[in-house]
Amino acid sequence: INDFSYLHTNCFELSIYVGCDKYPHESELPEEWENNRESLIVFMEQVHRGIKGIVKDAHGKGIPNAVISVEGVNHDVRTGR
């Protein structure tokens, strides 16, 4: 579903797996957190990188369904309605 959402709705979803056990026992969770804490925090900080903004016309009104293309990226996105 993650690929479908990205390609067809511009919603970027991620599933992150930190081990092979889908349902670890609660006693294992503190160790799992400590093993992955720093990398997960750095990953969350990275969401603030890149291009972001609002597409507006000359009067400051949002432009629905505007196509946004970035050279070198083979995936256009559209603004919301």
HELIX and SHEET records of a PDB file:
HELIX    1   1 ASN A    2  THR A    9  1                                   8    
HELIX    2   2 GLU A   26  GLU A   28  5                                   3    
HELIX    3   3 LEU A   29  GLU A   45  1                                  17    
HELIX    4   4 GLN A   46  HIS A   48  5                                   3    
SHEET    1   A 2 VAL A  67  ILE A  68  0                                        
SHEET    2   A 2 VAL A  77  ARG A  78 -1                                        
END                                                                             
